[in-house]
Amino acid sequence: MVLETLNPMHYNLTSLVPDTLPVATVPILILMFFLFLIWNHEETSSIPGPGYCMGIGPLISHGRFLWMGVGNACNYYNKTYGEFVRVWISGEETFIISK
């Protein structure tokens, strides 16, 4: 009787997977949600400019400089945010100072 309970062929492992799968996914989803919140959190800067927003802000900022050119993009950001602006060019934080 003891050997029968220790026999791995005695248990049907496929019947255990659907029962434990929903129980295991809830903590994983909660963990992913908290990691997303931590990753999305950014320190608020006192310098105006486009937001970081999970890396989308730097892509849009760099694309605007490539598409409009440096002069027109600087004028756009100065009209939108003022004379001291933080933007991203090639993934690096860049400050535009104009008067």
C-alpha positions as CSV (number, residue, x, y, z in Angstrom):
1,M,0.0,0.0,0.0
2,V,2.9,2.4,0.8
3,L,4.5,1.6,-2.6
4,E,1.3,2.3,-4.3
5,T,1.0,5.8,-2.9
6,L,4.6,6.6,-3.7
7,N,4.2,5.5,-7.4
8,P,4.3,8.6,-9.6
9,M,2.2,6.9,-12.2
10,H,-0.6,6.6,-9.6
11,Y,-1.2,10.4,-9.7
12,N,-2.7,12.1,-12.7
13,L,-0.6,15.3,-13.0
14,T,-2.6,16.8,-15.8
15,S,-5.6,17.1,-13.5
16,L,-3.6,19.2,-11.1
17,V,-2.6,21.9,-13.6
18,P,-6.0,23.4,-14.3
19,D,-6.8,23.6,-10.6
20,T,-3.5,25.3,-9.6
21,L,-3.2,27.6,-12.7
22,P,-5.8,30.2,-11.6
23,V,-4.5,30.2,-8.1
24,A,-1.0,30.8,-9.3
25,T,-1.9,33.6,-11.8
26,V,-3.5,35.9,-9.3
27,P,-0.3,36.6,-7.3
28,I,1.7,36.9,-10.6
29,L,-0.7,39.5,-11.9
30,I,-0.6,41.4,-8.7
31,L,3.2,41.4,-8.7
32,M,3.2,42.5,-12.3
33,F,0.8,45.4,-11.5
34,F,3.0,46.6,-8.6
35,L,6.1,46.4,-10.8
36,F,4.3,48.4,-13.4
37,L,3.5,51.0,-10.9
38,I,7.0,51.2,-9.6
39,W,8.4,51.4,-13.1
40,N,5.9,54.0,-14.2
41,H,6.6,56.2,-11.1
42,E,9.0,59.1,-11.8
43,E,10.4,61.8,-9.7
44,T,8.6,65.0,-10.4
45,S,10.9,67.6,-11.8
46,S,10.6,71.3,-11.3
47,I,11.8,71.9,-14.8
48,P,9.0,72.0,-17.4
49,G,9.0,69.7,-20.4
50,P,7.3,66.6,-21.8
51,G,6.8,63.8,-19.4
52,Y,8.8,60.6,-19.4
53,C,5.7,58.2,-19.5
54,M,7.5,54.8,-19.6
55,G,10.0,56.0,-22.2
56,I,7.5,57.3,-24.8
57,G,8.2,60.9,-24.0
58,P,11.9,60.7,-25.0
59,L,11.0,58.9,-28.2
60,I,8.5,61.6,-29.1
61,S,10.9,64.4,-28.2
62,H,13.7,62.9,-30.2
63,G,11.4,62.2,-33.1
64,R,10.3,65.9,-33.1
65,F,13.9,67.1,-33.3
66,L,14.6,64.7,-36.2
67,W,11.4,65.7,-38.0
68,M,11.2,69.4,-37.4
69,G,14.9,70.2,-37.1
70,V,16.6,71.7,-34.1
71,G,15.5,75.3,-34.6
72,N,11.8,74.6,-35.2
73,A,11.6,72.0,-32.4
74,C,13.3,74.4,-29.9
75,N,10.8,77.1,-30.9
76,Y,7.9,74.7,-30.4
77,Y,9.1,73.6,-27.0
78,N,9.7,77.2,-25.9
79,K,6.2,78.3,-27.0
80,T,4.7,75.2,-25.2
81,Y,6.7,75.1,-21.9
82,G,8.5,78.4,-21.6
83,E,12.1,79.6,-21.9
84,F,13.8,76.8,-19.8
85,V,12.7,73.3,-21.0
86,R,13.8,69.7,-20.4
87,V,13.7,67.4,-23.5
88,W,15.4,64.2,-24.6
89,I,17.7,64.0,-27.6
90,S,19.2,60.6,-28.4
91,G,18.0,59.3,-25.0
92,E,19.9,61.9,-23.0
93,E,18.2,64.6,-21.0
94,T,18.8,68.0,-22.6
95,F,18.0,71.5,-21.4
96,I,16.9,74.2,-23.8
97,I,17.5,77.7,-22.5
98,S,16.3,80.6,-24.6
99,K,15.0,84.1,-24.1
